[in-house]
Amino acid sequence: SLIQNKLSYALSLGYVRDMPINKARTLAIGLGLGWDQATLFTNTRFAKTGNSLTTTVIEEAYQKNYISVQSLAIPFEFRWRNATETNHAFWRIHTGVSLHVPLKLSSYYKPNNGASSRVSIPSNSTVFRLNVHFGFNTWNISLTHDLQPWTQTGGLGDNINMRFSRIGFIFYVF
């Protein structure tokens, strides 16, 4: 089975337009556009044999093995904050969904001896992700979970429905 074996990482860049829905401007709807990249270190090797994709659990020692995912993100959020006209250091909670359009989904494997390989993994057309972000001022905690799999590929005697859950930090610039 697909098991994470090192600390993985992700980077998201984008812009969310904040549209207040009450007079105090503490509630808003957010709509945005961004780019998302994630790297997941795993114990599962993807390989192409002809036109078919196979997966195997790596049992021998190796140098590197990871899955890389890049997508175009379109977030839609409900946003609460306790900001005032004069106080811009405030608590916030943003929750919603984001639509992710896969740009690239691939696997990289480098054994201790031999040639490395990069395999393109077929991806689904879109993935919805549940998002919750909360925090104070510019530093915030982010929790996300994919509602659909990025790919549904066979191997290891069953299908791999690749979904990700992430915990991370968001730093707001503006």
C-alpha positions in Angstrom: 0.0 0.0 0.0 1.0 3.6 -0.6 2.8 4.9 2.5 4.5 8.2 3.1 8.1 7.6 4.3 9.6 11.1 4.7 8.3 14.6 5.4 6.5 15.8 2.2 6.1 19.4 1.2 3.9 21.7 -0.8 3.9 25.2 -2.1 0.8 27.2 -3.1 0.8 30.7 -4.6 -2.3 32.6 -5.6 -4.7 35.4 -5.1 -8.1 35.4 -3.4 -10.5 38.4 -3.9 -12.3 39.2 -0.7 -15.9 40.4 -1.2 -17.5 41.5 2.1 -21.2 40.5 2.6 -22.0 42.5 5.7 -21.7 46.2 6.7 -19.1 45.6 9.4 -17.0 43.7 6.7 -16.3 40.8 9.1 -18.0 38.3 6.8 -17.0 37.8 3.2 -16.9 35.5 0.2 -13.5 34.8 -1.4 -12.9 33.7 -4.9 -9.4 33.2 -6.3 -6.9 31.7 -8.7 -3.6 30.0 -7.8 -1.0 27.4 -8.5 -0.4 24.4 -6.3 2.6 22.0 -6.2 3.1 19.1 -3.8 5.8 16.4 -3.5 5.0 13.2 -1.6 7.8 10.8 -0.7 6.4 7.2 -0.8 7.4 3.5 -0.7 5.5 2.8 -4.0 7.2 2.8 -7.4 5.2 3.6 -10.5 6.5 2.1 -13.8 5.2 2.1 -17.4 5.2 -1.2 -19.2 3.9 -0.6 -22.8 0.7 1.4 -22.3 0.0 0.2 -18.8 1.0 1.7 -15.5 2.1 -0.7 -12.7 2.9 -0.1 -9.1 5.1 -2.0 -6.7 6.1 -1.6 -3.1 9.9 -0.9 -3.0 11.6 -3.4 -0.6 15.2 -2.7 -1.5 17.2 0.4 -0.6 16.9 3.4 -2.9 18.0 7.0 -3.1 14.8 8.8 -4.0 11.2 8.0 -4.7 8.4 10.6 -4.8 5.1 11.7 -6.5 4.9 15.2 -7.8 1.5 17.0 -8.3 1.0 20.4 -9.9 -2.4 22.0 -10.4 -4.3 25.1 -11.2 -6.4 26.0 -8.1 -9.7 27.9 -8.0 -10.7 28.5 -4.3 -14.2 29.5 -3.2 -14.4 30.4 0.5 -16.6 31.7 3.2 -14.5 34.1 5.3 -14.8 35.5 8.9 -12.5 37.9 10.6 -12.7 40.3 13.6 -10.9 43.2 11.8 -12.0 46.8 12.2 -11.3 49.9 10.1 -8.3 50.7 12.3 -7.1 47.3 13.4 -5.6 45.1 10.6 -4.0 42.5 13.0 -7.0 40.1 13.4 -8.2 36.6 13.9 -9.6 34.8 10.8 -11.3 31.6 9.8 -11.7 30.8 6.1 -13.5 27.6 5.0 -14.6 26.4 1.6 -13.7 24.3 -1.4 -11.2 24.6 -4.2 -11.3 23.1 -7.6 -8.0 21.8 -8.8 -7.2 21.2 -12.4 -4.2 18.8 -12.7 -1.3 20.2 -14.8 1.2 17.5 -14.0 1.1 14.3 -12.0 4.3 12.2 -12.1 6.5 9.8 -10.2 10.3 9.9 -9.9 12.4 6.9 -8.8 16.2 6.7 -8.4 17.7 3.4 -7.2 21.0 3.1 -5.4 22.5 1.5 -8.6 21.1 2.1 -12.1 19.2 4.7 -14.0 16.5 6.9 -12.6 13.0 7.0 -14.1 10.2 9.5 -14.3 6.7 8.3 -15.1 3.7 10.4 -16.0 0.6 9.3 -14.1 -2.8 9.7 -15.7 -4.9 12.1 -13.7 -8.6 12.8 -13.3 -10.0 15.9 -14.9 -10.7 17.8 -11.7 -10.4 17.4 -8.0 -12.4 19.2 -5.3 -10.6 19.9 -2.0 -12.1 20.9 1.3 -10.1 23.8 2.9 -10.1 25.2 6.4 -7.6 28.0 7.3 -7.5 29.8 10.7 -5.1 32.0 12.5 -4.0 35.5 13.6 -2.6 38.3 11.5 -0.3 37.0 8.7 0.4 33.5 10.0 -2.3 30.9 9.7 -2.8 27.1 9.9 -4.2 25.3 6.9 -6.0 21.9 6.8 -7.1 20.4 3.5 -8.5 17.2 2.3 -9.2 16.0 -1.3 -12.8 14.9 -1.9 -12.0 13.0 -5.1 -8.9 11.0 -6.1 -6.2 12.5 -8.3 -5.9 9.2 -10.1 -7.5 5.8 -10.1 -4.9 3.4 -11.3 -4.5 -0.3 -10.9 -1.6 -2.1 -9.2 -0.7 -4.0 -6.1 -3.7 -6.2 -6.6 -6.2 -3.4 -6.3 -6.9 0.2 -7.3 -5.0 3.2 -5.9 -7.3 6.0 -5.3 -4.7 8.7 -4.6 -6.1 11.5 -2.3 -4.1 13.8 -0.1 -4.7 15.5 3.2 -2.4 18.3 4.2 -1.6 20.3 7.3 0.5 23.4 6.8 1.0 27.1 7.2 -0.3 30.0 5.2 1.5 33.4 5.2 -0.7 36.3 4.0 1.3 39.0 2.3 -1.4 41.6 1.7 
